[in-house]
Amino acid sequence: MESTPEDFIFSCKMPRKITHELNLRDCGQALLGFLNDIAPLQPKLGPILIQLPSHFAAANDEQALKRFLLRLPRRDFRFAVEFRHTGWNRPHLIHFFQKFGLCWVWNDLSPVARLDRAPFEFVPETSDFLYVRLMGDLRSKYAGDGSPIYQYDSLLWPRTEALENWAVKVSRHLQGDLSAFIYVNNHFEGNAPLTCRRLARQFGLNLALPQPADLRAKLENEAQLSLL
């Protein structure tokens, strides 16, 4: 942690074992172990993402979710919950999140065929920070045989209008001390670093990216150092 820049923020995600395998049930020991492991990052620790699986639905899992969230140490950590099932879009759950200071993740999983139509229908503000995940079309990740479909080294399908819309949406909510954490996946436009730079420009920021030659030199230097 000491080797990171002063303003660096670590982003952690709740283990898949807790969210996808145990479905937030009977996971006390696993949760405690995870939080103990990341506790040393505390001075630079950002919100912890709890990404729920698509099969985790309100009809069967709402009580399990609430019991899990209520046991979280919210005084020491910040948490953001990402739903992948639209059945969770219920007003009483928004009130629950607001009451306990939990963040409702805004995500964009729109398919490539609808690349400029971001899902803005349900983006509640429930905490003192925003957590946005521009994930894109995850179906573009692998072919039927499990092999990668793309190289993800360029803008394969620019979502210019979607980026503009997300920037406007986020800017409208950035009032007072509210902060925003925005994460981008390769599947959104084809290359996450380039998307980050394009989005930063929407906020009037110039995000410098390392050049491929610089990256190669860095990796070569690290490889040489590891041999010493």
TORLO-120370 format. One record per residue (C-alpha): residue number from 0; residue in one letter; x, y, z. Coordinates in steps of 0.2 Angstrom, whole numbers, plus 5000, padded with zeros to 4 digits. Each point is the difference from the previous one (the first is absolute). Last residue first. Layout:
BEGIN
{torse = NUM | loza = A | X = X | Y = Y | Z = Z}
...
This chain:
BEGIN
{torse = 227 | loza = L | X = 5090 | Y = 4950 | Z = 4955}
{torse = 226 | loza = L | X = 4988 | Y = 4990 | Z = 4988}
{torse = 225 | loza = S | X = 4984 | Y = 5010 | Z = 5006}
{torse = 224 | loza = L | X = 5009 | Y = 5016 | Z = 4995}
{torse = 223 | loza = Q | X = 5002 | Y = 4994 | Z = 4982}
{torse = 222 | loza = A | X = 4981 | Y = 4996 | Z = 4999}
{torse = 221 | loza = E | X = 4995 | Y = 5016 | Z = 5008}
{torse = 220 | loza = N | X = 5011 | Y = 5009 | Z = 4987}
{torse = 219 | loza = E | X = 4992 | Y = 4991 | Z = 4986}
{torse = 218 | loza = L | X = 4983 | Y = 5004 | Z = 5006}
{torse = 217 | loza = K | X = 5004 | Y = 5018 | Z = 5002}
{torse = 216 | loza = A | X = 5008 | Y = 5001 | Z = 4982}
{torse = 215 | loza = R | X = 4984 | Y = 4991 | Z = 4993}
{torse = 214 | loza = L | X = 4989 | Y = 5012 | Z = 5009}
{torse = 213 | loza = D | X = 5010 | Y = 5015 | Z = 4993}
{torse = 212 | loza = A | X = 4999 | Y = 4993 | Z = 4983}
{torse = 211 | loza = P | X = 4981 | Y = 4998 | Z = 5001}
{torse = 210 | loza = Q | X = 4998 | Y = 5018 | Z = 5005}
{torse = 209 | loza = P | X = 4994 | Y = 5004 | Z = 5018}
{torse = 208 | loza = L | X = 4984 | Y = 5009 | Z = 5001}
{torse = 207 | loza = A | X = 4997 | Y = 5018 | Z = 5005}
{torse = 206 | loza = L | X = 4983 | Y = 5005 | Z = 5006}
{torse = 205 | loza = N | X = 4996 | Y = 5018 | Z = 4995}
{torse = 204 | loza = L | X = 4985 | Y = 5006 | Z = 5010}
{torse = 203 | loza = G | X = 4985 | Y = 5010 | Z = 4994}
{torse = 202 | loza = F | X = 4987 | Y = 4989 | Z = 5007}
{torse = 201 | loza = Q | X = 4996 | Y = 4993 | Z = 4983}
{torse = 200 | loza = R | X = 5019 | Y = 4999 | Z = 4997}
{torse = 199 | loza = A | X = 5001 | Y = 4987 | Z = 5014}
{torse = 198 | loza = L | X = 4987 | Y = 4989 | Z = 4990}
{torse = 197 | loza = R | X = 5011 | Y = 4999 | Z = 4985}
{torse = 196 | loza = R | X = 5016 | Y = 4997 | Z = 5011}
{torse = 195 | loza = C | X = 4990 | Y = 4986 | Z = 5009}
{torse = 194 | loza = T | X = 4994 | Y = 4993 | Z = 4983}
{torse = 193 | loza = L | X = 5018 | Y = 4999 | Z = 4994}
{torse = 192 | loza = P | X = 5005 | Y = 4991 | Z = 5016}
{torse = 191 | loza = A | X = 4986 | Y = 4987 | Z = 4998}
{torse = 190 | loza = N | X = 5002 | Y = 4995 | Z = 4982}
{torse = 189 | loza = G | X = 4986 | Y = 4992 | Z = 4990}
{torse = 188 | loza = E | X = 4987 | Y = 5013 | Z = 5003}
{torse = 187 | loza = F | X = 4990 | Y = 4993 | Z = 5015}
{torse = 186 | loza = H | X = 5008 | Y = 4982 | Z = 4999}
{torse = 185 | loza = N | X = 5016 | Y = 5006 | Z = 5006}
{torse = 184 | loza = N | X = 4992 | Y = 5004 | Z = 5017}
{torse = 183 | loza = V | X = 4999 | Y = 5017 | Z = 5008}
{torse = 182 | loza = Y | X = 4999 | Y = 5006 | Z = 5018}
{torse = 181 | loza = I | X = 4994 | Y = 5016 | Z = 5007}
{torse = 180 | loza = F | X = 5001 | Y = 5005 | Z = 5018}
{torse = 179 | loza = A | X = 4991 | Y = 5017 | Z = 5003}
{torse = 178 | loza = S | X = 5001 | Y = 5012 | Z = 5015}
{torse = 177 | loza = L | X = 4987 | Y = 5010 | Z = 5009}
{torse = 176 | loza = D | X = 5007 | Y = 5013 | Z = 5012}
{torse = 175 | loza = G | X = 4989 | Y = 5014 | Z = 4993}
{torse = 174 | loza = Q | X = 4991 | Y = 4995 | Z = 4984}
{torse = 173 | loza = L | X = 5005 | Y = 4987 | Z = 4987}
{torse = 172 | loza = H | X = 4983 | Y = 4994 | Z = 4996}
{torse = 171 | loza = R | X = 4997 | Y = 5010 | Z = 4984}
{torse = 170 | loza = S | X = 5018 | Y = 4996 | Z = 4995}
{torse = 169 | loza = V | X = 4997 | Y = 4981 | Z = 5000}
{torse = 168 | loza = K | X = 4985 | Y = 5001 | Z = 4988}
{torse = 167 | loza = V | X = 5009 | Y = 5012 | Z = 4989}
{torse = 166 | loza = A | X = 5015 | Y = 4989 | Z = 4999}
{torse = 165 | loza = W | X = 4989 | Y = 4985 | Z = 4997}
{torse = 164 | loza = N | X = 4991 | Y = 5008 | Z = 4986}
{torse = 163 | loza = E | X = 5016 | Y = 5006 | Z = 4991}
{torse = 162 | loza = L | X = 5007 | Y = 4982 | Z = 5002}
{torse = 161 | loza = A | X = 4985 | Y = 4993 | Z = 4993}
{torse = 160 | loza = E | X = 5001 | Y = 5012 | Z = 4985}
{torse = 159 | loza = T | X = 5017 | Y = 4995 | Z = 4996}
{torse = 158 | loza = R | X = 4998 | Y = 4982 | Z = 5001}
{torse = 157 | loza = P | X = 5015 | Y = 4995 | Z = 4989}
{torse = 156 | loza = W | X = 4999 | Y = 4982 | Z = 4994}
{torse = 155 | loza = L | X = 5017 | Y = 4992 | Z = 4997}
{torse = 154 | loza = L | X = 5010 | Y = 5014 | Z = 5009}
{torse = 153 | loza = S | X = 5017 | Y = 4991 | Z = 5000}
{torse = 152 | loza = D | X = 5011 | Y = 4987 | Z = 5008}
{torse = 151 | loza = Y | X = 4985 | Y = 4989 | Z = 5006}
{torse = 150 | loza = Q | X = 5007 | Y = 4984 | Z = 4990}
{torse = 149 | loza = Y | X = 4983 | Y = 4994 | Z = 4996}
{torse = 148 | loza = I | X = 4990 | Y = 4983 | Z = 5000}
{torse = 147 | loza = P | X = 5010 | Y = 4992 | Z = 5014}
{torse = 146 | loza = S | X = 4999 | Y = 4981 | Z = 5000}
{torse = 145 | loza = G | X = 4987 | Y = 4991 | Z = 5011}
{torse = 144 | loza = D | X = 4994 | Y = 4988 | Z = 4986}
{torse = 143 | loza = G | X = 4984 | Y = 5010 | Z = 4998}
{torse = 142 | loza = A | X = 5009 | Y = 5016 | Z = 4998}
{torse = 141 | loza = Y | X = 5005 | Y = 5011 | Z = 5014}
{torse = 140 | loza = K | X = 4999 | Y = 5018 | Z = 5006}
{torse = 139 | loza = S | X = 4987 | Y = 5008 | Z = 4988}
{torse = 138 | loza = R | X = 4986 | Y = 4993 | Z = 5011}
{torse = 137 | loza = L | X = 5006 | Y = 5011 | Z = 5014}
{torse = 136 | loza = D | X = 4992 | Y = 5015 | Z = 4990}
{torse = 135 | loza = G | X = 5005 | Y = 5016 | Z = 5010}
{torse = 134 | loza = M | X = 5007 | Y = 5000 | Z = 5017}
{torse = 133 | loza = L | X = 4999 | Y = 5019 | Z = 5004}
{torse = 132 | loza = R | X = 5000 | Y = 4998 | Z = 5019}
{torse = 131 | loza = V | X = 4995 | Y = 5016 | Z = 5010}
{torse = 130 | loza = Y | X = 5002 | Y = 5002 | Z = 5019}
{torse = 129 | loza = L | X = 4993 | Y = 5016 | Z = 5007}
{torse = 128 | loza = F | X = 5005 | Y = 5007 | Z = 5017}
{torse = 127 | loza = D | X = 4990 | Y = 5007 | Z = 5015}
{torse = 126 | loza = S | X = 4987 | Y = 4986 | Z = 4999}
{torse = 125 | loza = T | X = 4984 | Y = 4995 | Z = 4992}
{torse = 124 | loza = E | X = 4999 | Y = 5009 | Z = 4983}
{torse = 123 | loza = P | X = 4988 | Y = 4990 | Z = 4989}
{torse = 122 | loza = V | X = 5004 | Y = 4995 | Z = 4982}
{torse = 121 | loza = F | X = 4985 | Y = 4991 | Z = 4993}
{torse = 120 | loza = E | X = 4994 | Y = 5005 | Z = 4982}
{torse = 119 | loza = F | X = 5017 | Y = 5006 | Z = 4995}
{torse = 118 | loza = P | X = 5005 | Y = 4984 | Z = 4990}
{torse = 117 | loza = A | X = 5013 | Y = 5007 | Z = 4987}
{torse = 116 | loza = R | X = 4994 | Y = 5001 | Z = 4982}
{torse = 115 | loza = D | X = 5015 | Y = 5004 | Z = 4989}
{torse = 114 | loza = L | X = 5007 | Y = 4982 | Z = 4999}
{torse = 113 | loza = R | X = 4983 | Y = 4992 | Z = 4996}
{torse = 112 | loza = A | X = 5006 | Y = 4987 | Z = 4988}
{torse = 111 | loza = V | X = 5015 | Y = 4998 | Z = 5011}
{torse = 110 | loza = P | X = 4990 | Y = 4994 | Z = 5015}
{torse = 109 | loza = S | X = 4996 | Y = 5012 | Z = 5015}
{torse = 108 | loza = L | X = 5008 | Y = 4994 | Z = 5016}
{torse = 107 | loza = D | X = 5001 | Y = 5017 | Z = 5007}
{torse = 106 | loza = N | X = 5001 | Y = 5001 | Z = 5019}
{torse = 105 | loza = W | X = 4995 | Y = 5012 | Z = 5014}
{torse = 104 | loza = V | X = 5005 | Y = 4992 | Z = 5017}
{torse = 103 | loza = W | X = 4988 | Y = 5003 | Z = 5014}
{torse = 102 | loza = C | X = 5011 | Y = 5006 | Z = 5015}
{torse = 101 | loza = L | X = 4996 | Y = 4995 | Z = 5018}
{torse = 100 | loza = G | X = 4998 | Y = 5014 | Z = 5013}
{torse = 99 | loza = F | X = 4989 | Y = 4990 | Z = 5011}
{torse = 98 | loza = K | X = 4984 | Y = 5010 | Z = 4998}
{torse = 97 | loza = Q | X = 5003 | Y = 5004 | Z = 4982}
{torse = 96 | loza = F | X = 5002 | Y = 4982 | Z = 4996}
{torse = 95 | loza = F | X = 4984 | Y = 4995 | Z = 5008}
{torse = 94 | loza = H | X = 4991 | Y = 5014 | Z = 4992}
{torse = 93 | loza = I | X = 5006 | Y = 4994 | Z = 4983}
{torse = 92 | loza = L | X = 4994 | Y = 4983 | Z = 5005}
{torse = 91 | loza = H | X = 4983 | Y = 5007 | Z = 5004}
{torse = 90 | loza = P | X = 4999 | Y = 5008 | Z = 4982}
{torse = 89 | loza = R | X = 5003 | Y = 4984 | Z = 4991}
{torse = 88 | loza = N | X = 5012 | Y = 4996 | Z = 4985}
{torse = 87 | loza = W | X = 5005 | Y = 4983 | Z = 5007}
{torse = 86 | loza = G | X = 4991 | Y = 4991 | Z = 4987}
{torse = 85 | loza = T | X = 5011 | Y = 5007 | Z = 4987}
{torse = 84 | loza = H | X = 5013 | Y = 4986 | Z = 5003}
{torse = 83 | loza = R | X = 5019 | Y = 5004 | Z = 4999}
{torse = 82 | loza = F | X = 5001 | Y = 5010 | Z = 5016}
{torse = 81 | loza = E | X = 5016 | Y = 5009 | Z = 5005}
{torse = 80 | loza = V | X = 5002 | Y = 5005 | Z = 5018}
{torse = 79 | loza = A | X = 5012 | Y = 5013 | Z = 5006}
{torse = 78 | loza = F | X = 5008 | Y = 4999 | Z = 5017}
{torse = 77 | loza = R | X = 5011 | Y = 5012 | Z = 5011}
{torse = 76 | loza = F | X = 5010 | Y = 4993 | Z = 5014}
{torse = 75 | loza = D | X = 5004 | Y = 5004 | Z = 5019}
{torse = 74 | loza = R | X = 4983 | Y = 5006 | Z = 5006}
{torse = 73 | loza = R | X = 4991 | Y = 4989 | Z = 4988}
{torse = 72 | loza = P | X = 5006 | Y = 4984 | Z = 5008}
{torse = 71 | loza = L | X = 4988 | Y = 4989 | Z = 4990}
{torse = 70 | loza = R | X = 4987 | Y = 4990 | Z = 5010}
{torse = 69 | loza = L | X = 4986 | Y = 5010 | Z = 4993}
{torse = 68 | loza = L | X = 5005 | Y = 4997 | Z = 4982}
{torse = 67 | loza = F | X = 4999 | Y = 4981 | Z = 5003}
{torse = 66 | loza = R | X = 4983 | Y = 5000 | Z = 5008}
{torse = 65 | loza = K | X = 4993 | Y = 5011 | Z = 4987}
{torse = 64 | loza = L | X = 5007 | Y = 4989 | Z = 4986}
{torse = 63 | loza = A | X = 4993 | Y = 4984 | Z = 5007}
{torse = 62 | loza = Q | X = 4983 | Y = 5008 | Z = 5003}
{torse = 61 | loza = E | X = 5000 | Y = 5006 | Z = 4981}
{torse = 60 | loza = D | X = 5005 | Y = 4983 | Z = 4993}
{torse = 59 | loza = N | X = 4985 | Y = 4991 | Z = 4994}
{torse = 58 | loza = A | X = 4989 | Y = 5012 | Z = 4991}
{torse = 57 | loza = A | X = 5014 | Y = 5013 | Z = 5000}
{torse = 56 | loza = A | X = 5011 | Y = 4990 | Z = 4988}
{torse = 55 | loza = F | X = 5018 | Y = 4993 | Z = 5001}
{torse = 54 | loza = H | X = 5001 | Y = 4991 | Z = 4983}
{torse = 53 | loza = S | X = 5008 | Y = 5014 | Z = 4992}
{torse = 52 | loza = P | X = 5015 | Y = 5000 | Z = 5012}
{torse = 51 | loza = L | X = 5002 | Y = 5014 | Z = 5013}
{torse = 50 | loza = Q | X = 5015 | Y = 5011 | Z = 4999}
{torse = 49 | loza = I | X = 5005 | Y = 5007 | Z = 5017}
{torse = 48 | loza = L | X = 5013 | Y = 5013 | Z = 4997}
{torse = 47 | loza = I | X = 5010 | Y = 5007 | Z = 5015}
{torse = 46 | loza = P | X = 5002 | Y = 5018 | Z = 5000}
{torse = 45 | loza = G | X = 5017 | Y = 5008 | Z = 4999}
{torse = 44 | loza = L | X = 5015 | Y = 4995 | Z = 5011}
{torse = 43 | loza = K | X = 5015 | Y = 5012 | Z = 5001}
{torse = 42 | loza = P | X = 5002 | Y = 5001 | Z = 5019}
{torse = 41 | loza = Q | X = 4991 | Y = 4984 | Z = 5002}
{torse = 40 | loza = L | X = 5012 | Y = 4989 | Z = 4990}
{torse = 39 | loza = P | X = 5005 | Y = 4990 | Z = 5016}
{torse = 38 | loza = A | X = 4981 | Y = 4995 | Z = 5002}
{torse = 37 | loza = I | X = 5000 | Y = 4990 | Z = 4983}
{torse = 36 | loza = D | X = 5004 | Y = 4983 | Z = 5008}
{torse = 35 | loza = N | X = 4990 | Y = 5003 | Z = 5015}
{torse = 34 | loza = L | X = 4985 | Y = 5004 | Z = 4990}
{torse = 33 | loza = F | X = 5002 | Y = 4984 | Z = 4989}
{torse = 32 | loza = G | X = 5002 | Y = 4989 | Z = 5016}
{torse = 31 | loza = L | X = 4985 | Y = 5007 | Z = 5008}
{torse = 30 | loza = L | X = 4989 | Y = 4998 | Z = 4984}
{torse = 29 | loza = A | X = 5006 | Y = 4982 | Z = 4998}
{torse = 28 | loza = Q | X = 4996 | Y = 4996 | Z = 5018}
{torse = 27 | loza = G | X = 4983 | Y = 5008 | Z = 5000}
{torse = 26 | loza = C | X = 4995 | Y = 4992 | Z = 4983}
{torse = 25 | loza = D | X = 4985 | Y = 4990 | Z = 5005}
{torse = 24 | loza = R | X = 4989 | Y = 5008 | Z = 4987}
{torse = 23 | loza = L | X = 5006 | Y = 5014 | Z = 4988}
{torse = 22 | loza = N | X = 4997 | Y = 4990 | Z = 4985}
{torse = 21 | loza = L | X = 5012 | Y = 4987 | Z = 5006}
{torse = 20 | loza = E | X = 5007 | Y = 4997 | Z = 4983}
{torse = 19 | loza = H | X = 4997 | Y = 5016 | Z = 4991}
{torse = 18 | loza = T | X = 5002 | Y = 5014 | Z = 5013}
{torse = 17 | loza = I | X = 5011 | Y = 4992 | Z = 5013}
{torse = 16 | loza = K | X = 5010 | Y = 4989 | Z = 4990}
{torse = 15 | loza = R | X = 5002 | Y = 5013 | Z = 4987}
{torse = 14 | loza = P | X = 5010 | Y = 5011 | Z = 5012}
{torse = 13 | loza = M | X = 4994 | Y = 5017 | Z = 5003}
{torse = 12 | loza = K | X = 5009 | Y = 5012 | Z = 4989}
{torse = 11 | loza = C | X = 5014 | Y = 5012 | Z = 5005}
{torse = 10 | loza = S | X = 5005 | Y = 5017 | Z = 4992}
{torse = 9 | loza = F | X = 5016 | Y = 5007 | Z = 5007}
{torse = 8 | loza = I | X = 5001 | Y = 5019 | Z = 4999}
{torse = 7 | loza = F | X = 5016 | Y = 5010 | Z = 4995}
{torse = 6 | loza = D | X = 5001 | Y = 5018 | Z = 5005}
{torse = 5 | loza = E | X = 5018 | Y = 4998 | Z = 5009}
{torse = 4 | loza = P | X = 5006 | Y = 4989 | Z = 4985}
{torse = 3 | loza = T | X = 5003 | Y = 4982 | Z = 5004}
{torse = 2 | loza = S | X = 5016 | Y = 4993 | Z = 5007}
{torse = 1 | loza = E | X = 4995 | Y = 5001 | Z = 5018}
{torse = 0 | loza = M | X = 4985 | Y = 4988 | Z = 4996}
